[in-house]
Amino acid sequence: MSKETALAVFENHKIRRVYDEKSETWLFSVVDIVAVLTAQADYQTARKYWNKLKERLKKEGSESVTKCHQLKLEAADGKKYLTDVADPETLLRLIQSVPSPKAEPIKLWLAKVGYERIQDMSDPARSLDRAREYWQQHGRSEKWIQQRMMGQETRNKLTDYWKEHEIQGEQEYAILTNLIHQEWSGVSVKRHKDMKGLKTQNLRDHMSEAELIFTALAELSTRQIAESVDATGMQENTEAGKKGGKIAKRARLELEAKTGKSVVSGENFLPPKNAAKRIVSKTDGEAEDE
């Protein structure tokens, strides 16, 4: 079942979600929704609330619980764990069981998110415009935004190639992505996120212009090399990834030799308070999954 993962935001609460292309439906993390309804910032407390609610609903014979599924979603520590997810219809029923002044606003939000997805499918440019607006609101320059979007297009063409040449599942995508990144940058995705003090944030959203350019060069080179030999399966695409990454690595080393400045950096676009917190304490390691 093909799925697209993403984070949604409701009143500063991050809500994990997965888009199931087969059913054309967003599946949301139930515990994240519960955290919003109970105004609970602590994940473990929200999880305990959900577990108790789930037990009560089961005893009452509620069908809502049986309609929840479990998928592996990324947690705050960067690792993936099985998490209860549900579609909007099931969530709306569950919301009725949680006394909260947030119930009505989150119902409207769920409906809006679903409608936006339908619009995006009929007009993909809408999602691009929304991403551009998001980056503008967070202070990114037009030059950075242009590079980020060009890099994403390059990335999409590579993953489209993989999909058509027997690369299956998020794990294989992640392995190849990390290999290419390691080859060009000299560090793994995990280490690069550590350097920037990132947790669940998307690494590419916190790259410098140079990092975006070299990432795109590595992935463009990988795809073109793979196409030239019709690379199929993990072994052949691994070889293409190594060669593509090395092309970008040579360019990076040459630039660094001329400028005396490292391309790979710990700079990020985190809010100042988070950046300050990162200086005080070392960041925990993150699982690779870009």
Secondary structure as GFF3:
##gff-version 3
##sequence-region A 1 290
A	DSSP	beta_strand	3	10	.	.	.	ID=ss1
A	DSSP	beta_strand	13	20	.	.	.	ID=ss2
A	DSSP	beta_strand	25	29	.	.	.	ID=ss3
A	DSSP	alpha_helix	30	37	.	.	.	ID=ss4
A	DSSP	alpha_helix	43	59	.	.	.	ID=ss5
A	DSSP	alpha_helix	63	66	.	.	.	ID=ss6
A	DSSP	beta_strand	69	74	.	.	.	ID=ss7
A	DSSP	beta_strand	80	86	.	.	.	ID=ss8
A	DSSP	alpha_helix	88	95	.	.	.	ID=ss9
A	DSSP	alpha_helix	103	122	.	.	.	ID=ss10
A	DSSP	alpha_helix	125	137	.	.	.	ID=ss11
A	DSSP	alpha_helix	142	164	.	.	.	ID=ss12
A	DSSP	alpha_helix	169	185	.	.	.	ID=ss13
A	DSSP	alpha_helix	189	196	.	.	.	ID=ss14
A	DSSP	three_ten_helix	203	206	.	.	.	ID=ss15
A	DSSP	alpha_helix	209	229	.	.	.	ID=ss16
A	DSSP	alpha_helix	233	259	.	.	.	ID=ss17
A	DSSP	alpha_helix	272	280	.	.	.	ID=ss18
###
